[in-house]
Amino acid sequence: MIQGNRASLSIRSDTKTVAEISAMLGLEPTDWGDKGDLTPAGRAGRNYAPERLTHQRTYWSLTENVDEPSADDQTGFSALRALVVRLEPNAQTLMELRQGGETTLWWSGDSDSTQGGFVLEADLIRYLSKLGCDVFGTAFLAEDNEDEDAMSDGDVEFRHG
């Protein structure tokens, strides 16, 4: 089951500044950079290609984190739901922002097993549809230590074939 999970809205714009996007949405970003500003790699002085050291487009991002979902939430999407609730009143604005850029939702979750089970509830799908953003997702799976545990007891494993 998915435990901790994160969701972000990322906006990249050729026509708007961070301040303009914030004013349009009525929200402050958790990460941002206007075109020409240093990226985190640029601020750290990394030896990367020049286009990776400064923002080539305005970047605006809002992130929700849920480290431990409530006991009654078995979906794995609590962070995405929290983000969607904040963004839903801005569906029209997100459409306008796509005219000079792109809007993307990102989700990632940490599984407590080697399976990344989650549930996309119908109402969440409807809200996502209203926002009109593509959703990219990743489930990080726990390692299967069963074989290692068996070997740690001093057992010898024989395989045939």
GROMACS elastic network, one bead per residue, 0.5 to 0.9 nm:
[ bonds ]
;  ai    aj funct       b0    kb
    1    74     6  0.74926   500
    1    75     6  0.82735   500
    1    76     6  0.70744   500
    1   110     6  0.82189   500
    1   111     6  0.52806   500
    1   112     6  0.57961   500
    1   113     6  0.67325   500
    1   115     6  0.71614   500
    1   116     6  0.58605   500
    1   117     6  0.50280   500
    1   118     6  0.65839   500
    2     5     6  0.72748   500
    2    69     6  0.88332   500
    2    74     6  0.78552   500
    2    75     6  0.75454   500
    2    77     6  0.81491   500
    2   109     6  0.57557   500
    2   110     6  0.53306   500
    2   112     6  0.64235   500
    2   113     6  0.84430   500
    2   115     6  0.87748   500
    2   116     6  0.60659   500
    2   117     6  0.63190   500
    2   118     6  0.63828   500
    2   139     6  0.77722   500
    2   140     6  0.86395   500
    2   141     6  0.87221   500
    3    66     6  0.83375   500
    3    67     6  0.70828   500
    3    68     6  0.58602   500
    3    69     6  0.63408   500
    3    74     6  0.86770   500
    3    76     6  0.64069   500
    3   109     6  0.67274   500
    3   110     6  0.55245   500
    3   111     6  0.57298   500
    3   112     6  0.65859   500
    4    65     6  0.76757   500
    4    66     6  0.54930   500
    4    68     6  0.51941   500
    4    69     6  0.67109   500
    4    76     6  0.77806   500
    4    78     6  0.88115   500
    4    79     6  0.85737   500
    4   108     6  0.86033   500
    4   109     6  0.57850   500
    4   110     6  0.54037   500
    4   111     6  0.77615   500
    5    64     6  0.85459   500
    5    65     6  0.61070   500
    5    66     6  0.53913   500
    5    67     6  0.63822   500
    5    68     6  0.80594   500
    5    69     6  0.83231   500
    5    76     6  0.69137   500
    5    77     6  0.69013   500
    5    78     6  0.72063   500
    5    79     6  0.59454   500
    5    80     6  0.81189   500
    5   107     6  0.72545   500
    5   108     6  0.55711   500
    5   110     6  0.61835   500
    5   139     6  0.88735   500
    6    63     6  0.70984   500
    6    64     6  0.57368   500
    6    66     6  0.62564   500
    6    67     6  0.82202   500
    6    77     6  0.82693   500
    6    78     6  0.83234   500
    6    79     6  0.53237   500
    6    80     6  0.69238   500
    6   106     6  0.79956   500
    6   107     6  0.56162   500
    6   108     6  0.53924   500
    6   109     6  0.64039   500
    7    62     6  0.83597   500
    7    63     6  0.56483   500
    7    64     6  0.53532   500
    7    65     6  0.66524   500
    7    66     6  0.88937   500
    7    77     6  0.84425   500
    7    78     6  0.88405   500
    7    79     6  0.54712   500
    7    81     6  0.85704   500
    7    82     6  0.85732   500
    7    83     6  0.67735   500
    7   105     6  0.70118   500
    7   106     6  0.53762   500
    7   108     6  0.65997   500
    7   109     6  0.88349   500
    7   137     6  0.89267   500
    8    61     6  0.65457   500
    8    62     6  0.53838   500
    8    64     6  0.63226   500
    8    65     6  0.87830   500
    8    79     6  0.86676   500
    8    80     6  0.76873   500
    8    83     6  0.72855   500
    8   104     6  0.80836   500
    8   105     6  0.55976   500
    8   106     6  0.50891   500
    8   107     6  0.66313   500
    9    60     6  0.81216   500
    9    61     6  0.54571   500
    9    62     6  0.52976   500
    9    63     6  0.65771   500
    9    83     6  0.79160   500
    9    87     6  0.88772   500
    9   103     6  0.69700   500
    9   104     6  0.57186   500
    9   106     6  0.64469   500
    9   133     6  0.87330   500
   10    59     6  0.72091   500
   10    60     6  0.58478   500
   10    62     6  0.67942   500
   10    63     6  0.86797   500
   10   102     6  0.80867   500
   10   103     6  0.57416   500
   10   104     6  0.52081   500
   10   105     6  0.63230   500
   10   106     6  0.76761   500
   11    21     6  0.86551   500
   11    58     6  0.78578   500
   11    59     6  0.58280   500
   11    60     6  0.50697   500
   11    61     6  0.61922   500
   11    62     6  0.89556   500
   11    94     6  0.88392   500
   11    97     6  0.79204   500
   11    98     6  0.84272   500
   11   101     6  0.72422   500
   11   102     6  0.57285   500
   11   104     6  0.65294   500
   11   105     6  0.89508   500
   12    16     6  0.88460   500
   12    57     6  0.60834   500
   12    58     6  0.54593   500
   12    60     6  0.65305   500
   12    61     6  0.87631   500
   12    97     6  0.87482   500
   12    98     6  0.86809   500
   12   100     6  0.85371   500
   12   101     6  0.54106   500
   12   102     6  0.53891   500
   12   103     6  0.66765   500
   12   104     6  0.87162   500
   13    16     6  0.57372   500
   13    17     6  0.76461   500
   13    21     6  0.89612   500
   13    35     6  0.87210   500
   13    57     6  0.56905   500
   13    58     6  0.50538   500
   13    59     6  0.67414   500
   13    60     6  0.84196   500
   13    97     6  0.73871   500
   13    98     6  0.79126   500
   13    99     6  0.88131   500
   13   100     6  0.57204   500
   13   102     6  0.65366   500
   13   103     6  0.87140   500
   14    17     6  0.84642   500
   14    35     6  0.81009   500
   14    56     6  0.86102   500
   14    57     6  0.54995   500
   14    58     6  0.64399   500
   14   100     6  0.56294   500
   14   101     6  0.57969   500
   15    57     6  0.85732   500
   15    58     6  0.80715   500
   15    97     6  0.88217   500
   15    99     6  0.88793   500
   15   100     6  0.55313   500
   15   101     6  0.74283   500
   16    19     6  0.80932   500
   16    20     6  0.59119   500
   16    21     6  0.64358   500
   16    34     6  0.86354   500
   16    58     6  0.69085   500
   16    97     6  0.82492   500
   16   100     6  0.77420   500
   16   101     6  0.86958   500
   17    20     6  0.51300   500
   17    21     6  0.62682   500
   17    22     6  0.85824   500
   17    33     6  0.84664   500
   17    34     6  0.58523   500
   17    35     6  0.77741   500
   17    58     6  0.60174   500
   17    59     6  0.83454   500
   17    60     6  0.87300   500
   18    21     6  0.52279   500
   18    22     6  0.61273   500
   18    23     6  0.85927   500
   18    29     6  0.83923   500
   18    32     6  0.67358   500
   18    33     6  0.67481   500
   18    34     6  0.59218   500
   18    58     6  0.65732   500
   18    59     6  0.70640   500
   18    60     6  0.61438   500
   19    22     6  0.51249   500
   19    23     6  0.61299   500
   19    24     6  0.86107   500
   19    28     6  0.88149   500
   19    34     6  0.88969   500
   20    23     6  0.50898   500
   20    24     6  0.61133   500
   20    25     6  0.86601   500
   21    24     6  0.50662   500
   21    25     6  0.61798   500
   21    26     6  0.82603   500
   21    27     6  0.84389   500
   21    28     6  0.88922   500
   21    60     6  0.75440   500
   21    97     6  0.79750   500
   22    25     6  0.52913   500
   22    26     6  0.55975   500
   22    27     6  0.52978   500
   22    28     6  0.55582   500
   22    29     6  0.70964   500
   22    60     6  0.82954   500
   23    26     6  0.50625   500
   23    27     6  0.71066   500
   23    28     6  0.83830   500
   24    27     6  0.80952   500
   24    90     6  0.85730   500
   24    93     6  0.68514   500
   25    28     6  0.82647   500
   25    87     6  0.82441   500
   25    89     6  0.88221   500
   25    90     6  0.62176   500
   25    93     6  0.67727   500
   25    94     6  0.81423   500
   26    90     6  0.87278   500
   27    62     6  0.83833   500
   27    86     6  0.88988   500
   28    31     6  0.89649   500
   28    60     6  0.89862   500
   28    61     6  0.87716   500
   28    62     6  0.75011   500
   29    32     6  0.64016   500
   29    60     6  0.60933   500
   29    61     6  0.52705   500
   29    63     6  0.78714   500
   30    60     6  0.80020   500
   30    61     6  0.59168   500
   30    63     6  0.62232   500
   31    59     6  0.79103   500
   31    60     6  0.61803   500
   31    61     6  0.51293   500
   31    62     6  0.66998   500
   31    63     6  0.82244   500
   32    58     6  0.76809   500
   32    59     6  0.51918   500
   32    61     6  0.60377   500
   32    62     6  0.87875   500
   33    36     6  0.80018   500
   33    37     6  0.57411   500
   33    38     6  0.74543   500
   33    39     6  0.72280   500
   33    54     6  0.87141   500
   33    55     6  0.65275   500
   33    57     6  0.83129   500
   33    58     6  0.57933   500
   33    59     6  0.50512   500
   33    60     6  0.66342   500
   34    37     6  0.54757   500
   34    38     6  0.86785   500
   34    55     6  0.66111   500
   34    56     6  0.84219   500
   34    57     6  0.68212   500
   34    59     6  0.61914   500
   34    60     6  0.82609   500
   35    38     6  0.86987   500
   35    54     6  0.73669   500
   35    56     6  0.53378   500
   35    59     6  0.75555   500
   36    39     6  0.87951   500
   36    53     6  0.89709   500
   36    54     6  0.52848   500
   36    55     6  0.51624   500
   36    56     6  0.62760   500
   36    57     6  0.76287   500
   36    58     6  0.82065   500
   37    42     6  0.87867   500
   37    53     6  0.84650   500
   37    54     6  0.53098   500
   37    55     6  0.55800   500
   37    56     6  0.84848   500
   37    58     6  0.86562   500
   38    41     6  0.75932   500
   38    42     6  0.50571   500
   38    43     6  0.58329   500
   38    52     6  0.87952   500
   38    53     6  0.57500   500
   38    55     6  0.62739   500
   39    43     6  0.61817   500
   39    44     6  0.85472   500
   39    52     6  0.71562   500
   39    53     6  0.53446   500
   39    54     6  0.50442   500
   39    55     6  0.59320   500
   40    43     6  0.50725   500
   40    44     6  0.61597   500
   40    45     6  0.86825   500
   40    46     6  0.89320   500
   40    53     6  0.76255   500
   40    54     6  0.86279   500
   41    44     6  0.50929   500
   41    45     6  0.63129   500
   41    46     6  0.54132   500
   41    47     6  0.83335   500
   41    48     6  0.77066   500
   41    52     6  0.72285   500
   41    53     6  0.57544   500
   41    54     6  0.83739   500
   42    45     6  0.51163   500
   42    46     6  0.60223   500
   42    47     6  0.83756   500
   42    48     6  0.81611   500
   42    50     6  0.86003   500
   42    52     6  0.73581   500
   42    54     6  0.63392   500
   43    46     6  0.77861   500
   43    53     6  0.77508   500
   43    54     6  0.89913   500
   45    48     6  0.86573   500
   45    53     6  0.83023   500
   46    53     6  0.78221   500
   47    50     6  0.85307   500
   47    53     6  0.86106   500
   48    51     6  0.81053   500
   48    52     6  0.62191   500
   48    53     6  0.67480   500
   49    52     6  0.55205   500
   49    53     6  0.69432   500
   50    53     6  0.52354   500
   50    54     6  0.70884   500
   51    54     6  0.59631   500
   51    55     6  0.73949   500
   51    56     6  0.67931   500
   52    55     6  0.72172   500
   52    56     6  0.81827   500
   54    57     6  0.88912   500
   55    58     6  0.65436   500
   55    59     6  0.72215   500
   56    59     6  0.86997   500
   57   101     6  0.87127   500
   62    83     6  0.82236   500
   63    79     6  0.85480   500
   63    83     6  0.73831   500
   64    79     6  0.54555   500
   64    80     6  0.73165   500
   64    82     6  0.69546   500
   64    83     6  0.60179   500
   65    78     6  0.86141   500
   65    79     6  0.55868   500
   65    80     6  0.87028   500
   65    82     6  0.89302   500
   66    69     6  0.61726   500
   66    78     6  0.67550   500
   66    79     6  0.54791   500
   68    71     6  0.88021   500
   69    72     6  0.80915   500
   69    73     6  0.61480   500
   69    74     6  0.78634   500
   69    76     6  0.77465   500
   69    77     6  0.88812   500
   69    78     6  0.66267   500
   69    79     6  0.86667   500
   70    73     6  0.53735   500
   70    74     6  0.81644   500
   70    78     6  0.87243   500
   71    74     6  0.72953   500
   73    76     6  0.73637   500
   73    77     6  0.84966   500
   73    78     6  0.72326   500
   74    77     6  0.83874   500
   74    78     6  0.87644   500
   74   118     6  0.73838   500
   74   119     6  0.75767   500
   75    78     6  0.70339   500
   75   117     6  0.82113   500
   75   118     6  0.50536   500
   75   120     6  0.68072   500
   75   121     6  0.77144   500
   76    79     6  0.81840   500
   76    80     6  0.88186   500
   76   109     6  0.68985   500
   76   110     6  0.86962   500
   76   111     6  0.87383   500
   76   116     6  0.88814   500
   76   117     6  0.76432   500
   76   118     6  0.50677   500
   76   119     6  0.66817   500
   76   120     6  0.84241   500
   77    80     6  0.51971   500
   77    81     6  0.60847   500
   77    82     6  0.86244   500
   77   107     6  0.80771   500
   77   108     6  0.87837   500
   77   109     6  0.78995   500
   77   118     6  0.73559   500
   77   119     6  0.75142   500
   77   120     6  0.74073   500
   78    81     6  0.50921   500
   78    82     6  0.61659   500
   78    83     6  0.86484   500
   79    82     6  0.50849   500
   79    83     6  0.61939   500
   79    84     6  0.85898   500
   79   107     6  0.80288   500
   80    83     6  0.50966   500
   80    84     6  0.60668   500
   80    85     6  0.85927   500
   80   105     6  0.85564   500
   80   106     6  0.83873   500
   80   107     6  0.66111   500
   80   124     6  0.87232   500
   81    84     6  0.50653   500
   81    85     6  0.61541   500
   81    86     6  0.87296   500
   81   124     6  0.67490   500
   81   127     6  0.89146   500
   82    85     6  0.52374   500
   82    86     6  0.65267   500
   82    87     6  0.88409   500
   83    86     6  0.52039   500
   83    87     6  0.62365   500
   83    88     6  0.86190   500
   84    88     6  0.57390   500
   84   124     6  0.80675   500
   84   127     6  0.69327   500
   84   128     6  0.70125   500
   84   131     6  0.80888   500
   85    88     6  0.54744   500
   85    89     6  0.80336   500
   85   127     6  0.82792   500
   86    89     6  0.72128   500
   86    90     6  0.82808   500
   87    90     6  0.53154   500
   87    91     6  0.68166   500
   87    94     6  0.87661   500
   87   131     6  0.76450   500
   88    91     6  0.55315   500
   88    92     6  0.89780   500
   88   127     6  0.69848   500
   88   128     6  0.84686   500
   88   130     6  0.75367   500
   88   131     6  0.65935   500
   89    92     6  0.79169   500
   89    93     6  0.86386   500
   90    93     6  0.50959   500
   90    94     6  0.61824   500
   90    95     6  0.87410   500
   90   131     6  0.77775   500
   91    94     6  0.51987   500
   91    95     6  0.64905   500
   91    96     6  0.89001   500
   91   130     6  0.63269   500
   91   132     6  0.74235   500
   92    95     6  0.51238   500
   92    96     6  0.64424   500
   92    97     6  0.88000   500
   92   130     6  0.88081   500
   92   131     6  0.78079   500
   93    97     6  0.61854   500
   93    98     6  0.87276   500
   94    98     6  0.63674   500
   94   102     6  0.88029   500
   94   103     6  0.70003   500
   94   131     6  0.69549   500
   94   132     6  0.77694   500
   94   133     6  0.81633   500
   95    98     6  0.52505   500
   95    99     6  0.70317   500
   95   103     6  0.84588   500
   95   131     6  0.78040   500
   95   132     6  0.71802   500
   95   133     6  0.87001   500
   96    99     6  0.54626   500
   96   100     6  0.79095   500
   97   100     6  0.60263   500
   97   101     6  0.62065   500
   97   102     6  0.69590   500
   97   103     6  0.73877   500
   98   103     6  0.62134   500
   99   102     6  0.76995   500
  102   133     6  0.84665   500
  103   132     6  0.84744   500
  103   133     6  0.57964   500
  103   134     6  0.74838   500
  104   132     6  0.89845   500
  104   133     6  0.52807   500
  104   134     6  0.53286   500
  104   135     6  0.62320   500
  104   136     6  0.76460   500
  105   133     6  0.61807   500
  105   134     6  0.60589   500
  105   136     6  0.63015   500
  105   137     6  0.85178   500
  106   134     6  0.84268   500
  106   135     6  0.56862   500
  106   137     6  0.58431   500
  106   138     6  0.84469   500
  107   135     6  0.72975   500
  107   136     6  0.62310   500
  107   138     6  0.64669   500
  107   139     6  0.84607   500
  108   136     6  0.84447   500
  108   137     6  0.54546   500
  108   139     6  0.55627   500
  108   140     6  0.73752   500
  109   116     6  0.81068   500
  109   137     6  0.82297   500
  109   138     6  0.65582   500
  109   140     6  0.60448   500
  109   141     6  0.86028   500
  110   113     6  0.88912   500
  110   116     6  0.76945   500
  110   138     6  0.87943   500
  110   139     6  0.59552   500
  110   141     6  0.62748   500
  110   142     6  0.76642   500
  111   114     6  0.71437   500
  111   115     6  0.68246   500
  111   116     6  0.52764   500
  111   117     6  0.75991   500
  111   139     6  0.67994   500
  111   140     6  0.59232   500
  111   142     6  0.59411   500
  112   115     6  0.79738   500
  112   116     6  0.79668   500
  112   140     6  0.89879   500
  112   141     6  0.69317   500
  112   142     6  0.56077   500
  112   143     6  0.89320   500
  113   116     6  0.70205   500
  113   117     6  0.89677   500
  113   141     6  0.60647   500
  113   143     6  0.71711   500
  113   144     6  0.74672   500
  114   140     6  0.87300   500
  114   141     6  0.50433   500
  114   142     6  0.51067   500
  114   143     6  0.61021   500
  114   144     6  0.61664   500
  115   139     6  0.87717   500
  115   140     6  0.89544   500
  115   141     6  0.62264   500
  115   142     6  0.78592   500
  116   139     6  0.58316   500
  116   140     6  0.71953   500
  116   141     6  0.60787   500
  116   142     6  0.87556   500
  117   139     6  0.86872   500
  120   123     6  0.84811   500
  120   124     6  0.66674   500
  120   125     6  0.67454   500
  121   124     6  0.53784   500
  121   125     6  0.64349   500
  121   126     6  0.88930   500
  122   125     6  0.50987   500
  122   126     6  0.63307   500
  122   127     6  0.88131   500
  123   126     6  0.50177   500
  123   127     6  0.62947   500
  123   128     6  0.86174   500
  124   127     6  0.50889   500
  124   128     6  0.61028   500
  124   129     6  0.85238   500
  125   128     6  0.50580   500
  125   129     6  0.61200   500
  125   130     6  0.87255   500
  126   129     6  0.50686   500
  126   130     6  0.63815   500
  126   131     6  0.89126   500
  127   130     6  0.51150   500
  127   131     6  0.65132   500
  127   132     6  0.89742   500
  128   131     6  0.51959   500
  128   132     6  0.65912   500
  128   133     6  0.71373   500
  128   134     6  0.86570   500
  128   135     6  0.84022   500
  129   132     6  0.52340   500
  129   133     6  0.74549   500
  130   133     6  0.84441   500
  131   134     6  0.89844   500
  141   144     6  0.89506   500
  142   145     6  0.88875   500
  144   147     6  0.74443   500
  144   148     6  0.83284   500
  145   148     6  0.51188   500
  145   149     6  0.60249   500
  145   150     6  0.86597   500
  146   149     6  0.51410   500
  146   150     6  0.63305   500
  146   151     6  0.87644   500
  147   150     6  0.52156   500
  147   151     6  0.63220   500
  147   152     6  0.86929   500
  148   151     6  0.51394   500
  148   152     6  0.60911   500
  149   152     6  0.51308   500
  149   153     6  0.69492   500
  150   153     6  0.58712   500
  150   154     6  0.78810   500
  150   155     6  0.66967   500
  150   156     6  0.87863   500
  150   157     6  0.87283   500
  151   154     6  0.57832   500
  151   155     6  0.53319   500
  151   156     6  0.67028   500
  151   157     6  0.74227   500
  152   155     6  0.71195   500
  153   156     6  0.89331   500
